[in-house]
Amino acid sequence: MSIFQRLKNWLTVLALTFAYTFPKAEYAQKAIRYLQLFLFRARSDWVHEESRGYWIAEDLQHNAKKEAINDRILESHVIFLWIPGNYSWYKSGGFRFNPSRLYTSTFADWIRALEADKGIKSMVFVADYRRGREHLFPAAVKDIADTYDWLIHTLQIDPNKIIIGADDAGAAVALDALMLKIPSELKPAAMICASPYIGLEAGGESWRNNLSKDILNEKAITHMENNYLKPEEENEDEDDYTVPEAKYEDGLSPFEYLKSDVEVGSCLPKRMLLFLGGQEVLLDEGGYLASKARQGGVQVVVVQEPTGKHLWSMLPDILAEEVHVKQTVCDRLVEFVSNCIHK
């Protein structure tokens, strides 16, 4: 490994750890922004901004006219709708931080591998959505559902061509959108979750085993929850020690899929791919999601990297120790997608 790569790895881990845990969102945003500007500028010509997010495809900026992009969408066999985690507004109008900009090279590797190995043409759309204390649940869920509706009805993309993907807390948003807002008859062909946070309480076995190894800690989970959920209310009856359930607009509730009596199979896509890291504090969450989905009849593929930390599959060169990991991620993704999509 070169000295530059070692420095890049060290700075990335440092910046991500800081961004996840530092209480002031403005500084978290700046840390990731500087990281992107100085160390993650590759493939910037693959990105085209839209009002709802941005597209990623090879050399997309060379012909970014609306008609040309629509033609590429029509030619694609797969459209990935990606929902990034920790994509949250703070008071001055920016984002807490947006890690998806660090994933552009990873998405590019997936796009090229799919076409080279299977002849599958693909594009990625990374969705914007409202988050933060001024835009609590269900704002993010509504935004993702609206974007999904835009893909299907405005851009005329067949749901059978769409694979919904998410990392980190984006998985909770994606699952809530599928459970509460996206009609089951229009659900996507498949789902990919990378290091998913799904709303379980911190403190399980993977927390005890991996807290000293991962880039996440309890503060990071608290920040996620504070930017998505209403704070717990105090009970007016001093003798009643139960915690009142928070009430949300439209009678919706987050994390419905966690309830033991809720069957998720009718809402989730038929196939699911999970990337989990052996050194993640959220490893148990991924295992719970896999088990719950299988109980609902979903075909679940789990790829677990023993040395992987949080988001290892999105930044394999940095957050996993083995050199073969990057190729393994691509190979398993290509295999999964080729089994989901019929050209």
Contacts in CASP RR format, 6 or more apart in sequence:
PFRMAT RR
TARGET T0000
AUTHOR 0000-0000-0000
METHOD contacts of the structure
MODEL  1
MSIFQRLKNWLTVLALTFAYTFPKAEYAQKAIRYLQLFLFRARSDWVHEE
SRGYWIAEDLQHNAKKEAINDRILESHVIFLWIPGNYSWYKSGGFRFNPS
RLYTSTFADWIRALEADKGIKSMVFVADYRRGREHLFPAAVKDIADTYDW
LIHTLQIDPNKIIIGADDAGAAVALDALMLKIPSELKPAAMICASPYIGL
EAGGESWRNNLSKDILNEKAITHMENNYLKPEEENEDEDDYTVPEAKYED
GLSPFEYLKSDVEVGSCLPKRMLLFLGGQEVLLDEGGYLASKARQGGVQV
VVVQEPTGKHLWSMLPDILAEEVHVKQTVCDRLVEFVSNCIHK
5 317 0 8 1.000
8 39 0 8 1.000
8 318 0 8 1.000
9 317 0 8 1.000
9 318 0 8 1.000
11 35 0 8 1.000
11 39 0 8 1.000
12 35 0 8 1.000
12 39 0 8 1.000
12 102 0 8 1.000
12 315 0 8 1.000
12 318 0 8 1.000
12 319 0 8 1.000
13 215 0 8 1.000
13 318 0 8 1.000
13 319 0 8 1.000
15 31 0 8 1.000
15 32 0 8 1.000
15 34 0 8 1.000
15 35 0 8 1.000
16 32 0 8 1.000
16 99 0 8 1.000
16 215 0 8 1.000
16 311 0 8 1.000
17 215 0 8 1.000
18 27 0 8 1.000
18 28 0 8 1.000
18 31 0 8 1.000
19 28 0 8 1.000
19 29 0 8 1.000
19 31 0 8 1.000
19 32 0 8 1.000
19 86 0 8 1.000
19 96 0 8 1.000
19 97 0 8 1.000
19 99 0 8 1.000
20 28 0 8 1.000
20 86 0 8 1.000
20 215 0 8 1.000
20 216 0 8 1.000
20 217 0 8 1.000
20 219 0 8 1.000
20 220 0 8 1.000
20 223 0 8 1.000
21 217 0 8 1.000
21 219 0 8 1.000
21 220 0 8 1.000
21 223 0 8 1.000
22 28 0 8 1.000
22 31 0 8 1.000
23 219 0 8 1.000
23 223 0 8 1.000
25 88 0 8 1.000
25 90 0 8 1.000
25 95 0 8 1.000
25 96 0 8 1.000
25 97 0 8 1.000
26 90 0 8 1.000
26 92 0 8 1.000
28 96 0 8 1.000
28 97 0 8 1.000
29 90 0 8 1.000
29 94 0 8 1.000
29 95 0 8 1.000
29 96 0 8 1.000
29 97 0 8 1.000
29 98 0 8 1.000
31 97 0 8 1.000
32 97 0 8 1.000
32 98 0 8 1.000
32 99 0 8 1.000
32 101 0 8 1.000
32 102 0 8 1.000
33 97 0 8 1.000
35 102 0 8 1.000
36 101 0 8 1.000
36 102 0 8 1.000
40 101 0 8 1.000
40 102 0 8 1.000
40 104 0 8 1.000
40 105 0 8 1.000
42 104 0 8 1.000
42 105 0 8 1.000
43 56 0 8 1.000
43 104 0 8 1.000
43 105 0 8 1.000
43 108 0 8 1.000
44 61 0 8 1.000
44 104 0 8 1.000
45 59 0 8 1.000
45 60 0 8 1.000
45 61 0 8 1.000
45 62 0 8 1.000
46 56 0 8 1.000
46 57 0 8 1.000
46 58 0 8 1.000
46 59 0 8 1.000
46 60 0 8 1.000
46 61 0 8 1.000
46 104 0 8 1.000
46 107 0 8 1.000
46 108 0 8 1.000
47 54 0 8 1.000
47 55 0 8 1.000
47 56 0 8 1.000
47 60 0 8 1.000
47 61 0 8 1.000
47 104 0 8 1.000
48 54 0 8 1.000
48 55 0 8 1.000
48 57 0 8 1.000
48 60 0 8 1.000
48 61 0 8 1.000
48 64 0 8 1.000
48 69 0 8 1.000
50 125 0 8 1.000
52 127 0 8 1.000
52 128 0 8 1.000
52 146 0 8 1.000
52 147 0 8 1.000
52 150 0 8 1.000
53 125 0 8 1.000
53 126 0 8 1.000
53 127 0 8 1.000
53 128 0 8 1.000
53 147 0 8 1.000
54 125 0 8 1.000
54 126 0 8 1.000
55 69 0 8 1.000
55 123 0 8 1.000
55 124 0 8 1.000
55 125 0 8 1.000
56 104 0 8 1.000
56 107 0 8 1.000
56 108 0 8 1.000
56 111 0 8 1.000
56 123 0 8 1.000
56 124 0 8 1.000
56 125 0 8 1.000
56 126 0 8 1.000
57 72 0 8 1.000
57 111 0 8 1.000
57 122 0 8 1.000
57 123 0 8 1.000
57 124 0 8 1.000
58 108 0 8 1.000
58 111 0 8 1.000
58 112 0 8 1.000
60 69 0 8 1.000
60 72 0 8 1.000
70 155 0 8 1.000
72 123 0 8 1.000
73 79 0 8 1.000
73 123 0 8 1.000
73 155 0 8 1.000
73 157 0 8 1.000
75 121 0 8 1.000
76 121 0 8 1.000
76 122 0 8 1.000
76 123 0 8 1.000
76 161 0 8 1.000
77 119 0 8 1.000
77 120 0 8 1.000
77 121 0 8 1.000
77 122 0 8 1.000
77 161 0 8 1.000
77 341 0 8 1.000
77 343 0 8 1.000
78 114 0 8 1.000
78 120 0 8 1.000
78 121 0 8 1.000
78 122 0 8 1.000
78 123 0 8 1.000
78 161 0 8 1.000
78 162 0 8 1.000
78 163 0 8 1.000
78 337 0 8 1.000
78 341 0 8 1.000
79 122 0 8 1.000
79 123 0 8 1.000
79 124 0 8 1.000
79 125 0 8 1.000
79 151 0 8 1.000
79 157 0 8 1.000
79 161 0 8 1.000
79 162 0 8 1.000
79 163 0 8 1.000
80 107 0 8 1.000
80 110 0 8 1.000
80 122 0 8 1.000
80 123 0 8 1.000
80 124 0 8 1.000
80 125 0 8 1.000
80 162 0 8 1.000
80 163 0 8 1.000
80 164 0 8 1.000
80 165 0 8 1.000
80 192 0 8 1.000
81 125 0 8 1.000
81 127 0 8 1.000
81 147 0 8 1.000
81 148 0 8 1.000
81 151 0 8 1.000
81 162 0 8 1.000
81 163 0 8 1.000
81 164 0 8 1.000
81 165 0 8 1.000
81 188 0 8 1.000
82 100 0 8 1.000
82 107 0 8 1.000
82 124 0 8 1.000
82 125 0 8 1.000
82 126 0 8 1.000
82 127 0 8 1.000
82 165 0 8 1.000
82 166 0 8 1.000
82 167 0 8 1.000
83 127 0 8 1.000
83 129 0 8 1.000
83 144 0 8 1.000
83 164 0 8 1.000
83 165 0 8 1.000
83 166 0 8 1.000
83 167 0 8 1.000
83 170 0 8 1.000
83 171 0 8 1.000
83 173 0 8 1.000
83 174 0 8 1.000
84 98 0 8 1.000
84 99 0 8 1.000
84 100 0 8 1.000
84 103 0 8 1.000
84 126 0 8 1.000
84 127 0 8 1.000
84 166 0 8 1.000
84 167 0 8 1.000
84 168 0 8 1.000
84 170 0 8 1.000
85 99 0 8 1.000
85 100 0 8 1.000
85 166 0 8 1.000
85 167 0 8 1.000
85 168 0 8 1.000
85 169 0 8 1.000
85 170 0 8 1.000
85 171 0 8 1.000
85 173 0 8 1.000
85 197 0 8 1.000
86 96 0 8 1.000
86 97 0 8 1.000
86 98 0 8 1.000
86 99 0 8 1.000
86 131 0 8 1.000
86 168 0 8 1.000
86 169 0 8 1.000
86 223 0 8 1.000
86 224 0 8 1.000
86 227 0 8 1.000
87 95 0 8 1.000
87 96 0 8 1.000
87 98 0 8 1.000
87 100 0 8 1.000
87 128 0 8 1.000
87 129 0 8 1.000
87 131 0 8 1.000
87 170 0 8 1.000
88 95 0 8 1.000
88 96 0 8 1.000
88 131 0 8 1.000
88 132 0 8 1.000
88 135 0 8 1.000
88 227 0 8 1.000
89 95 0 8 1.000
89 96 0 8 1.000
89 130 0 8 1.000
89 131 0 8 1.000
89 132 0 8 1.000
89 134 0 8 1.000
89 135 0 8 1.000
90 96 0 8 1.000
90 132 0 8 1.000
91 134 0 8 1.000
96 131 0 8 1.000
96 132 0 8 1.000
96 223 0 8 1.000
96 227 0 8 1.000
99 167 0 8 1.000
99 168 0 8 1.000
99 311 0 8 1.000
99 314 0 8 1.000
100 126 0 8 1.000
100 167 0 8 1.000
102 314 0 8 1.000
102 315 0 8 1.000
103 167 0 8 1.000
103 314 0 8 1.000
103 315 0 8 1.000
106 313 0 8 1.000
106 314 0 8 1.000
106 315 0 8 1.000
106 316 0 8 1.000
106 329 0 8 1.000
107 124 0 8 1.000
109 326 0 8 1.000
109 330 0 8 1.000
110 122 0 8 1.000
110 124 0 8 1.000
110 330 0 8 1.000
110 333 0 8 1.000
110 334 0 8 1.000
111 122 0 8 1.000
111 123 0 8 1.000
111 124 0 8 1.000
113 330 0 8 1.000
113 331 0 8 1.000
113 333 0 8 1.000
113 334 0 8 1.000
114 120 0 8 1.000
114 121 0 8 1.000
114 122 0 8 1.000
114 333 0 8 1.000
114 334 0 8 1.000
114 337 0 8 1.000
114 338 0 8 1.000
115 121 0 8 1.000
115 122 0 8 1.000
117 334 0 8 1.000
117 338 0 8 1.000
118 334 0 8 1.000
118 337 0 8 1.000
118 338 0 8 1.000
119 343 0 8 1.000
120 334 0 8 1.000
120 337 0 8 1.000
120 338 0 8 1.000
120 341 0 8 1.000
120 343 0 8 1.000
122 337 0 8 1.000
125 147 0 8 1.000
125 151 0 8 1.000
127 143 0 8 1.000
127 144 0 8 1.000
127 147 0 8 1.000
128 143 0 8 1.000
128 147 0 8 1.000
129 139 0 8 1.000
129 140 0 8 1.000
129 143 0 8 1.000
129 144 0 8 1.000
129 147 0 8 1.000
129 173 0 8 1.000
130 139 0 8 1.000
130 140 0 8 1.000
130 143 0 8 1.000
131 139 0 8 1.000
131 140 0 8 1.000
131 227 0 8 1.000
131 228 0 8 1.000
132 226 0 8 1.000
132 227 0 8 1.000
132 228 0 8 1.000
133 226 0 8 1.000
133 227 0 8 1.000
136 227 0 8 1.000
136 228 0 8 1.000
136 229 0 8 1.000
136 230 0 8 1.000
136 248 0 8 1.000
137 176 0 8 1.000
137 228 0 8 1.000
137 229 0 8 1.000
137 230 0 8 1.000
137 248 0 8 1.000
137 252 0 8 1.000
137 254 0 8 1.000
138 176 0 8 1.000
138 180 0 8 1.000
138 181 0 8 1.000
138 248 0 8 1.000
138 249 0 8 1.000
138 250 0 8 1.000
138 252 0 8 1.000
138 254 0 8 1.000
140 173 0 8 1.000
140 176 0 8 1.000
140 228 0 8 1.000
141 173 0 8 1.000
141 176 0 8 1.000
141 177 0 8 1.000
141 180 0 8 1.000
141 181 0 8 1.000
141 252 0 8 1.000
141 254 0 8 1.000
142 181 0 8 1.000
144 173 0 8 1.000
144 174 0 8 1.000
144 177 0 8 1.000
144 181 0 8 1.000
145 177 0 8 1.000
145 181 0 8 1.000
145 182 0 8 1.000
148 162 0 8 1.000
148 164 0 8 1.000
148 177 0 8 1.000
148 182 0 8 1.000
148 186 0 8 1.000
148 188 0 8 1.000
151 157 0 8 1.000
151 162 0 8 1.000
152 158 0 8 1.000
152 159 0 8 1.000
152 162 0 8 1.000
152 186 0 8 1.000
159 186 0 8 1.000
159 187 0 8 1.000
159 188 0 8 1.000
159 189 0 8 1.000
160 188 0 8 1.000
160 189 0 8 1.000
160 341 0 8 1.000
160 342 0 8 1.000
161 189 0 8 1.000
161 341 0 8 1.000
162 188 0 8 1.000
162 189 0 8 1.000
163 188 0 8 1.000
163 189 0 8 1.000
163 190 0 8 1.000
163 191 0 8 1.000
163 192 0 8 1.000
163 269 0 8 1.000
163 337 0 8 1.000
163 340 0 8 1.000
163 341 0 8 1.000
164 174 0 8 1.000
164 178 0 8 1.000
164 188 0 8 1.000
164 190 0 8 1.000
164 191 0 8 1.000
164 192 0 8 1.000
164 269 0 8 1.000
165 174 0 8 1.000
165 191 0 8 1.000
165 192 0 8 1.000
165 193 0 8 1.000
165 194 0 8 1.000
166 173 0 8 1.000
166 174 0 8 1.000
166 191 0 8 1.000
166 192 0 8 1.000
166 193 0 8 1.000
166 194 0 8 1.000
166 196 0 8 1.000
167 193 0 8 1.000
167 194 0 8 1.000
167 195 0 8 1.000
167 196 0 8 1.000
167 311 0 8 1.000
167 314 0 8 1.000
168 194 0 8 1.000
168 195 0 8 1.000
168 196 0 8 1.000
168 197 0 8 1.000
168 224 0 8 1.000
168 310 0 8 1.000
168 311 0 8 1.000
169 197 0 8 1.000
169 224 0 8 1.000
169 228 0 8 1.000
170 196 0 8 1.000
170 197 0 8 1.000
171 193 0 8 1.000
171 194 0 8 1.000
171 196 0 8 1.000
171 197 0 8 1.000
171 198 0 8 1.000
171 289 0 8 1.000
172 196 0 8 1.000
172 197 0 8 1.000
172 198 0 8 1.000
172 199 0 8 1.000
172 228 0 8 1.000
172 254 0 8 1.000
172 255 0 8 1.000
173 228 0 8 1.000
174 191 0 8 1.000
174 193 0 8 1.000
175 198 0 8 1.000
175 257 0 8 1.000
175 268 0 8 1.000
175 289 0 8 1.000
176 254 0 8 1.000
176 255 0 8 1.000
176 256 0 8 1.000
176 257 0 8 1.000
178 187 0 8 1.000
178 191 0 8 1.000
178 267 0 8 1.000
178 268 0 8 1.000
178 269 0 8 1.000
179 256 0 8 1.000
179 257 0 8 1.000
179 262 0 8 1.000
179 264 0 8 1.000
179 267 0 8 1.000
180 252 0 8 1.000
180 256 0 8 1.000
182 267 0 8 1.000
184 266 0 8 1.000
184 267 0 8 1.000
187 267 0 8 1.000
187 268 0 8 1.000
187 269 0 8 1.000
188 269 0 8 1.000
189 269 0 8 1.000
189 270 0 8 1.000
189 271 0 8 1.000
189 340 0 8 1.000
189 341 0 8 1.000
190 269 0 8 1.000
190 270 0 8 1.000
190 271 0 8 1.000
190 272 0 8 1.000
190 273 0 8 1.000
190 336 0 8 1.000
190 337 0 8 1.000
190 340 0 8 1.000
191 268 0 8 1.000
191 269 0 8 1.000
191 271 0 8 1.000
191 272 0 8 1.000
191 273 0 8 1.000
192 272 0 8 1.000
192 273 0 8 1.000
192 274 0 8 1.000
192 275 0 8 1.000
192 333 0 8 1.000
192 336 0 8 1.000
193 272 0 8 1.000
193 273 0 8 1.000
193 274 0 8 1.000
193 275 0 8 1.000
193 286 0 8 1.000
193 289 0 8 1.000
194 275 0 8 1.000
194 311 0 8 1.000
194 313 0 8 1.000
194 314 0 8 1.000
195 275 0 8 1.000
195 276 0 8 1.000
195 277 0 8 1.000
195 280 0 8 1.000
195 282 0 8 1.000
195 310 0 8 1.000
195 311 0 8 1.000
195 312 0 8 1.000
195 313 0 8 1.000
195 314 0 8 1.000
196 274 0 8 1.000
196 282 0 8 1.000
196 285 0 8 1.000
196 286 0 8 1.000
196 289 0 8 1.000
197 221 0 8 1.000
197 224 0 8 1.000
197 282 0 8 1.000
197 285 0 8 1.000
198 255 0 8 1.000
198 257 0 8 1.000
198 258 0 8 1.000
198 285 0 8 1.000
198 286 0 8 1.000
198 288 0 8 1.000
198 289 0 8 1.000
199 225 0 8 1.000
199 255 0 8 1.000
199 258 0 8 1.000
199 285 0 8 1.000
200 258 0 8 1.000
200 284 0 8 1.000
200 285 0 8 1.000
200 288 0 8 1.000
202 218 0 8 1.000
202 221 0 8 1.000
202 281 0 8 1.000
204 284 0 8 1.000
205 284 0 8 1.000
206 278 0 8 1.000
206 280 0 8 1.000
206 281 0 8 1.000
206 282 0 8 1.000
206 283 0 8 1.000
206 284 0 8 1.000
206 285 0 8 1.000
207 281 0 8 1.000
207 284 0 8 1.000
210 278 0 8 1.000
210 279 0 8 1.000
210 280 0 8 1.000
210 281 0 8 1.000
210 283 0 8 1.000
211 217 0 8 1.000
211 281 0 8 1.000
213 279 0 8 1.000
213 309 0 8 1.000
214 279 0 8 1.000
214 280 0 8 1.000
214 281 0 8 1.000
214 309 0 8 1.000
214 310 0 8 1.000
215 309 0 8 1.000
215 310 0 8 1.000
215 311 0 8 1.000
215 319 0 8 1.000
216 280 0 8 1.000
216 281 0 8 1.000
216 282 0 8 1.000
216 310 0 8 1.000
217 281 0 8 1.000
228 254 0 8 1.000
229 246 0 8 1.000
229 254 0 8 1.000
230 246 0 8 1.000
230 248 0 8 1.000
231 246 0 8 1.000
232 243 0 8 1.000
232 244 0 8 1.000
232 246 0 8 1.000
233 243 0 8 1.000
233 244 0 8 1.000
233 246 0 8 1.000
234 244 0 8 1.000
235 241 0 8 1.000
235 242 0 8 1.000
235 243 0 8 1.000
235 244 0 8 1.000
245 253 0 8 1.000
248 254 0 8 1.000
256 262 0 8 1.000
257 264 0 8 1.000
257 267 0 8 1.000
257 292 0 8 1.000
258 288 0 8 1.000
258 292 0 8 1.000
263 295 0 8 1.000
263 296 0 8 1.000
264 292 0 8 1.000
264 293 0 8 1.000
264 295 0 8 1.000
264 296 0 8 1.000
264 298 0 8 1.000
265 293 0 8 1.000
265 296 0 8 1.000
265 297 0 8 1.000
265 298 0 8 1.000
268 293 0 8 1.000
268 296 0 8 1.000
268 298 0 8 1.000
269 298 0 8 1.000
270 298 0 8 1.000
270 299 0 8 1.000
271 298 0 8 1.000
271 299 0 8 1.000
271 300 0 8 1.000
271 301 0 8 1.000
271 336 0 8 1.000
271 339 0 8 1.000
271 340 0 8 1.000
272 290 0 8 1.000
272 293 0 8 1.000
272 298 0 8 1.000
272 299 0 8 1.000
272 300 0 8 1.000
272 301 0 8 1.000
273 300 0 8 1.000
273 301 0 8 1.000
273 303 0 8 1.000
273 332 0 8 1.000
273 333 0 8 1.000
273 336 0 8 1.000
274 286 0 8 1.000
274 287 0 8 1.000
274 289 0 8 1.000
274 290 0 8 1.000
274 300 0 8 1.000
274 301 0 8 1.000
274 302 0 8 1.000
274 303 0 8 1.000
275 303 0 8 1.000
275 305 0 8 1.000
275 312 0 8 1.000
275 313 0 8 1.000
275 329 0 8 1.000
276 283 0 8 1.000
276 286 0 8 1.000
276 287 0 8 1.000
276 302 0 8 1.000
276 303 0 8 1.000
276 304 0 8 1.000
276 305 0 8 1.000
277 283 0 8 1.000
277 304 0 8 1.000
277 305 0 8 1.000
277 306 0 8 1.000
277 307 0 8 1.000
277 308 0 8 1.000
277 309 0 8 1.000
277 310 0 8 1.000
277 312 0 8 1.000
278 304 0 8 1.000
278 305 0 8 1.000
278 306 0 8 1.000
278 307 0 8 1.000
278 308 0 8 1.000
279 306 0 8 1.000
279 307 0 8 1.000
279 308 0 8 1.000
279 309 0 8 1.000
280 308 0 8 1.000
280 309 0 8 1.000
280 310 0 8 1.000
280 312 0 8 1.000
281 310 0 8 1.000
282 310 0 8 1.000
283 304 0 8 1.000
287 302 0 8 1.000
290 300 0 8 1.000
290 302 0 8 1.000
293 300 0 8 1.000
294 300 0 8 1.000
301 332 0 8 1.000
301 336 0 8 1.000
303 313 0 8 1.000
303 328 0 8 1.000
303 329 0 8 1.000
303 332 0 8 1.000
305 312 0 8 1.000
305 313 0 8 1.000
305 320 0 8 1.000
305 322 0 8 1.000
305 325 0 8 1.000
305 328 0 8 1.000
307 320 0 8 1.000
307 321 0 8 1.000
307 322 0 8 1.000
307 325 0 8 1.000
308 319 0 8 1.000
308 320 0 8 1.000
308 321 0 8 1.000
308 325 0 8 1.000
309 319 0 8 1.000
309 320 0 8 1.000
310 319 0 8 1.000
311 319 0 8 1.000
312 319 0 8 1.000
312 320 0 8 1.000
312 325 0 8 1.000
313 329 0 8 1.000
316 325 0 8 1.000
316 326 0 8 1.000
316 329 0 8 1.000
317 326 0 8 1.000
END
